[in-house]
Amino acid sequence: MQTRAPREDAVLRQLQEEFTGHRIWRSRRWDGQAGDWVATLLDRAAGVDPTVIRSDAEALRAALVEERERAAGTAKRAW
């Protein structure tokens, strides 16, 4: 199994510090490599969906910002 790159560790740590209402972690693929970025909701004030999964850190961060807005009731609706 391959270990994470230092940059990836820093990005993970930054997300964990920014979104403390979620447990943020990387999934593992069948071959042992790092997989999707996952956020599990710990504090219902921090989000709506119990689990958020994205393929990269930037997409996860954007989804968690939206989750925060949804939980606060400030998200803009498309309809």
Salt bridges, closest charged atoms under 4 A:
GLU8 OE2 - ARG4 NE 3.98
GLU8 OE1 - ARG26 NH1 2.92
ASP9 OD1 - ARG4 NE 2.64
GLU18 OE2 - ARG61 NH2 2.63
ASP31 OD2 - ARG29 NH2 2.49
ASP49 OD2 - ARG70 NH1 3.00
GLU67 OE2 - ARG70 NH1 2.68
